[in-house]
Amino acid sequence: MSFDYYHRFELAYARFFVRKRVGKCFKVLRRFRTYDEASDYLRFMTDLYPGIYFDIKDVSFSCLDKE
């Protein structure tokens, strides 16, 4: 199998999401393994589309794990 094939599955469990606000909801644009990669992409998107709200969400633990 190719590297690209396994890379897609690796990003399925990535920790950081870059999201765009759409109305009252958020849409996930890309997933990243490190915060630095996510912040670089966030900076790029903010410069490209000023006035649109983007953020980074850390999903290292599930809200279902909370007591």
Secondary structure as the mmCIF struct_conf table of DSSP 4:
data_model
#
loop_
_struct_conf.conf_type_id
_struct_conf.id
_struct_conf.beg_label_comp_id
_struct_conf.beg_label_asym_id
_struct_conf.beg_label_seq_id
_struct_conf.end_label_comp_id
_struct_conf.end_label_asym_id
_struct_conf.end_label_seq_id
HELX_RH_AL_P HELX_RH_AL_P1 PHE A 3 ALA A 12
TURN_TY1_P TURN_TY1_P1 TYR A 13 TYR A 13
BEND BEND1 ARG A 15 ARG A 15
STRN STRN1 PHE A 16 VAL A 22
TURN_TY1_P TURN_TY1_P2 GLY A 23 LYS A 24
STRN STRN2 CYS A 25 PHE A 32
BEND BEND2 ARG A 33 THR A 34
HELX_RH_AL_P HELX_RH_AL_P2 TYR A 35 LEU A 48
BEND BEND3 TYR A 49 TYR A 49
TURN_TY1_P TURN_TY1_P3 PRO A 50 GLY A 51
BEND BEND4 ILE A 52 ILE A 52
STRN STRN3 PHE A 54 ASP A 58
BEND BEND5 SER A 60 PHE A 61
HELX_RH_3T_P HELX_RH_3T_P1 CYS A 63 ASP A 65
#
